[in-house]
Amino acid sequence: MSTRQFDTVTIGDEIAPLPLPLDRSFIVATAIATRDYQDVHHDPDLAQAKGSKDIFMNILTTNGLIGRYVTDWAGPDAMIKKVAIRLGAPNYPGDTMTLMGTVTAKDAAPHGGGTIEIAIVGANGLGNHVTGTVVLALPDSQTPTGGAS
């Protein structure tokens, strides 16, 4: 996998949408994997008793999926510098969340490469599950990289 380079990224570039089908097993497994044992992420009856229609995905999973989304696009030499997200509509079993991203800013570093900001939206059947931004550091084509080509 090659690394996306700062000098080839343009404001307005879009990342290909990534649809993620959400099933009950995925929501429960990712809550457990992130050590989030709150009942609303694995027990439908208790989730309903607390006002939700069903169990729902936790924010740690959302954050991890966003990281995967942008680094899959940017490549192994990209470095996440900042993630700022806000949750909206819950991700329930049986829905699909589609992640989408657009480059909204660039800031060149004095010695090559620089940072880019990506606006992120993750939408499901109820609306936007997550909105926010991710800042990535990228090398430029003149900067030696350590990732695989």
N, C-alpha and C positions, 0 to 999 in steps of 0.2 A: 504494500500500500504506500503510495507516495503522499507527501505532505503538501497541502495547499500552501501557496506562498503569498506573503503579504502583498508583494508588488503585482500579483495577478488577480487579486480580489478587488471588486469594484462595489461602491455603495449602490445598493439596489439589487445586487446578486441574490438570487433566491436558492434556498436549499430545497431539494426535492422533498415533497411531503412523505411522511412515514406513518402509514396506518398501523395501529397496534390494537389487535383484537383483545378484549378484556374478558377473561372468564373467571369464574369463582376461584379456581385453583391458583391462577396467577396472582390475584389480589391477596389471597391468604398467604401464599408462599412468599411473596415479596414483603408483606408485613412482618412475617416471621424472620425473614432474612435480614431485615433492618432492625430487628429486636423491638418491634412495636407490637406489643401484645394487647393493645386496647381492643376491647370486645367488638367495637364497631367495624373492625377490619376482618373479623372471622366468624362472628356469631349473628346470623340474620335476625333471630328473635330479639336479642338485646339491642341490635342496631335499630330495629323498628320501635322498640320500647323507648328509645332515645330520640325518635322523630324522623329517622331515615327510612327510606323505602326498602333498603337492603344494606348489606355490607358495602364499603366503598374503599377505594385505593388510598393509601396514605401519602403524605407529602414527601417522605423520603424516597419512595418509589418514583414519584413524579420527578423529583430532582435528579435521581439517577438516570432516568430515561432521557431527560433533557441533556445531561452530560454525554450519554452515549450518542444521541442524535448529532450534536455538534462536533464531537470528536471523530465520529465515523465520517463526517463530511470533510473535516479539516485535516485529518491524518495524524500519525503518531508523534510528530514533532510540535504539534499545537499544544499550548498550555492554557488551561482554564484559569483565568485570573479572578473572575467574579461571576456569580449567578445571583440574580435578583428576580424572584418569581412571586406571583400572587395567585392563589387558588380561587376558582369560581365554582362552576357546576361540578358536582361529584362525578367520579368515574365509577359506575356500577357494573356488575357482571352482565355480560351480554351485549355491551356497547363496544364501540371502537373509538379510540382516541387517535386523532391524526395530528402529528406534530408538523409544524411549518415554521420556516425561519427566513428572515431577510436581513442582509447586511445593511446596517443603518449608519455606521460611522467607522472611520479609520483614523489612526493616530500613529504616524511614523516614529520609530525610535531613532536616536542619533547615530547609532552604529549598525543600522540595517534592521530589517523586519519592522515589527510594530504590533499594535493591537487593533483588533476590529471589534465592533459591537454588533451583536445579532439580536434582533427582536424575535421573540419566540411566542408562538400560540399553539396550544394543544386543545383541539376542539372535539367534542363528542356530540351525541344526539340531543343533549340538553343545552348546548352552547359551549362557551369557552371554559374548559376545565382549568387551564393555566395560561397566564400571560406573563411576559417578563423579558429580561434581557440577559445575555451572556456575553462577557468580554473574554476574548481569546488573544493570546500572544502567538504570532506567526513569524517564522523566519522569512526572509526574502530569497530570491533566487541566487543571490551572491553569498548567502550565509550557509556555512557548512551545517548539515543536520546529522542527527544520530539515528534517525529512524530507518526502517527498511524501505527499499524502493520497490 
